[in-house]
Amino acid sequence: MKILAHICCGPCSITSVRAMLAEGHQVTGLFYNPNIHPLKEYLRRREGAAQVAGKLGIPVIFKDDEYDPKTYFRAVAFREASRCLACYALRLERTQAVARRGRFDCFTTTLLYSKFQKHEEIRTLGRDMAGSAGPEFYYEDFRSGWAEGIALSKEWDIYRQQYCGCLYSEMERYASELRALTGPA
């Protein structure tokens, strides 16, 4: 099958793309992540995705011309409690559109590698989006490659981020450091 795989970052793409290639699929990556904040973080993750793609020998479509965090903030505004679903939808809608235009058989996301992502939401969303119009959503639980992906990303010296990518997850990740500076409330 010809699969367009949304790539969120280099480490998440290692074992998920390797698994698809091992199954005989033709994989092309799509780096579209307007949720990543700040721009320097986006650039680090973009570079990591490019490095992994080079090592695995797959092409990647970089939608840098569409990088605009305002797109993400508009999608999640007043939906902060369900911001992950809105973020998944934003990126999967774009992936599906590119897959349809490029006549791919399927589309998927390397978010399915992470044990921190909401797999049921991603799977349901992807399948609902695909509907009968296609291309179909390719679901595979890539979490079994978690430890291997971490080890390879370290071995390959691929940038490993410390938060999901959005401003909210960055704040959650580093909130304890802020609290340590400011003391108890």
C-alpha positions as CSV (number, residue, x, y, z in Angstrom):
1,M,0.0,0.0,0.0
2,K,1.0,3.6,-0.6
3,I,0.8,5.3,2.8
4,L,1.1,9.0,3.7
5,A,2.2,9.2,7.3
6,H,1.9,12.4,9.2
7,I,5.2,12.8,11.2
8,C,5.1,14.6,14.4
9,C,8.8,14.3,15.1
10,G,11.9,12.2,14.4
11,P,11.7,9.8,17.4
12,C,8.1,8.9,16.9
13,S,8.7,8.1,13.2
14,I,11.6,5.7,13.7
15,T,9.8,2.4,14.7
16,S,6.4,3.3,13.2
17,V,7.9,4.0,9.7
18,R,10.2,1.0,10.0
19,A,7.2,-1.3,10.8
20,M,5.3,0.0,7.8
21,L,8.3,-0.5,5.5
22,A,8.8,-4.0,6.9
23,E,5.2,-4.8,6.0
24,G,6.1,-3.9,2.4
25,H,4.3,-0.5,2.3
26,Q,5.5,2.5,0.3
27,V,5.7,5.3,2.9
28,T,5.9,9.0,2.4
29,G,6.1,11.3,5.3
30,L,4.2,14.6,5.9
31,F,5.5,17.1,8.3
32,Y,2.6,19.4,9.1
33,N,2.5,20.6,12.8
34,P,1.2,24.1,13.4
35,N,0.7,23.1,17.0
36,I,4.5,23.1,17.8
37,H,5.6,26.1,19.8
38,P,7.9,28.0,19.7
39,L,9.4,28.3,16.2
40,K,12.8,27.0,17.4
41,E,11.1,23.9,18.7
42,Y,9.4,23.4,15.4
43,L,12.7,23.7,13.6
44,R,14.4,21.2,15.9
45,R,11.6,18.7,15.3
46,R,11.6,19.3,11.6
47,E,15.3,18.6,11.5
48,G,14.8,15.4,13.5
49,A,12.1,14.2,11.1
50,A,14.4,14.9,8.1
51,Q,17.2,13.0,9.7
52,V,15.1,9.9,10.4
53,A,13.6,10.1,6.9
54,G,17.1,10.2,5.4
55,K,18.2,7.2,7.5
56,L,15.1,5.2,6.5
57,G,15.1,6.3,2.9
58,I,11.6,7.8,2.7
59,P,10.5,11.1,1.1
60,V,8.9,13.7,3.3
61,I,6.6,16.5,2.3
62,F,7.4,19.5,4.5
63,K,4.5,22.0,4.8
64,D,6.7,24.8,6.2
65,D,4.7,27.3,4.2
66,E,1.7,26.4,6.3
67,Y,3.4,26.6,9.7
68,D,1.4,29.2,11.6
69,P,0.6,28.6,15.3
70,K,-2.4,30.9,14.9
71,T,-4.1,28.0,13.0
72,Y,-3.6,25.7,16.0
73,F,-4.7,28.4,18.5
74,R,-7.9,29.1,16.5
75,A,-8.7,25.3,16.4
76,V,-8.4,24.9,20.2
77,A,-9.6,28.3,21.5
78,F,-12.4,27.7,24.0
79,R,-11.8,23.9,23.6
80,E,-8.8,23.7,25.9
81,A,-10.3,20.7,27.7
82,S,-10.4,18.7,24.4
83,R,-7.5,20.4,22.8
84,C,-5.8,17.2,21.9
85,L,-8.7,16.0,19.8
86,A,-8.8,19.4,18.0
87,C,-5.1,19.2,17.4
88,Y,-5.3,15.6,16.0
89,A,-8.2,16.7,13.7
90,L,-6.2,19.7,12.4
91,R,-3.2,17.6,11.5
92,L,-5.2,14.5,10.2
93,E,-7.5,16.6,8.1
94,R,-4.4,18.1,6.3
95,T,-2.8,14.7,6.0
96,Q,-6.0,13.2,4.5
97,A,-6.3,16.1,2.0
98,V,-2.7,15.6,0.8
99,A,-3.2,11.8,0.7
100,R,-6.3,12.2,-1.4
101,R,-4.6,14.7,-3.8
102,G,-1.6,12.4,-4.0
103,R,-3.7,9.3,-4.6
104,F,-2.4,7.5,-1.6
105,D,-4.2,4.3,-0.5
106,C,-4.1,5.3,3.2
107,F,-3.1,8.0,5.6
108,T,-1.8,7.6,9.2
109,T,0.2,9.3,11.9
110,T,3.3,8.6,13.9
111,L,1.4,9.9,16.9
112,L,0.3,6.2,17.2
113,Y,3.8,5.4,18.5
114,S,3.5,7.5,21.6
115,K,2.2,6.0,24.9
116,F,1.2,9.6,25.8
117,Q,-1.3,10.1,22.9
118,K,-4.9,9.2,23.0
119,H,-5.0,6.2,20.6
120,E,-8.8,5.6,20.7
121,E,-9.4,9.2,19.8
122,I,-6.9,9.1,17.0
123,R,-8.3,5.8,15.6
124,T,-11.9,6.9,15.8
125,L,-11.2,10.3,14.3
126,G,-9.1,8.9,11.5
127,R,-11.7,6.3,10.6
128,D,-14.5,8.8,10.7
129,M,-12.6,11.2,8.5
130,A,-11.9,8.5,6.0
131,G,-15.5,7.5,5.8
132,S,-16.4,6.0,2.4
133,A,-14.6,8.7,0.4
134,G,-11.1,7.5,1.3
135,P,-8.3,7.3,1.4
136,E,-8.7,4.9,4.3
137,F,-7.1,5.5,7.7
138,Y,-4.3,3.0,8.5
139,Y,-4.3,2.2,12.2
140,E,-1.6,0.3,13.8
141,D,-0.6,0.5,17.5
142,F,3.1,1.2,17.2
143,R,3.6,1.6,21.0
144,S,5.4,-1.8,21.1
145,G,8.3,-0.1,19.5
146,W,8.5,2.6,22.3
147,A,11.8,1.4,23.9
148,E,13.4,0.6,20.6
149,G,12.5,4.1,19.2
150,I,14.0,5.8,22.3
151,A,17.2,3.7,22.0
152,L,17.6,4.4,18.3
153,S,16.8,8.1,18.6
154,K,19.7,8.3,21.1
155,E,22.0,6.2,19.0
156,W,21.2,8.2,15.9
157,D,21.5,11.5,17.9
158,I,18.0,12.6,16.9
159,Y,16.6,15.6,18.9
160,R,14.2,14.2,21.6
161,Q,11.7,16.7,22.8
162,Q,10.4,17.0,26.3
163,Y,6.8,17.9,25.7
164,C,4.1,17.2,23.1
165,G,4.7,20.4,21.2
166,C,1.9,22.9,22.0
167,L,2.1,25.7,24.5
168,Y,-0.2,24.0,26.9
169,S,1.9,20.8,27.1
170,E,5.1,22.9,27.5
171,M,3.5,24.7,30.4
172,E,2.4,21.4,31.9
173,R,5.8,19.9,31.4
174,Y,7.7,22.7,33.1
175,A,5.1,23.9,35.7
176,S,7.0,22.3,38.5
177,E,10.1,24.3,37.7
178,L,8.1,27.5,37.8
179,R,6.5,26.5,41.1
180,A,10.0,25.8,42.5
181,L,11.0,29.4,41.6
182,T,7.9,31.0,42.9
183,G,7.2,28.9,46.0
184,P,3.9,27.5,47.2
185,A,0.8,29.4,46.3
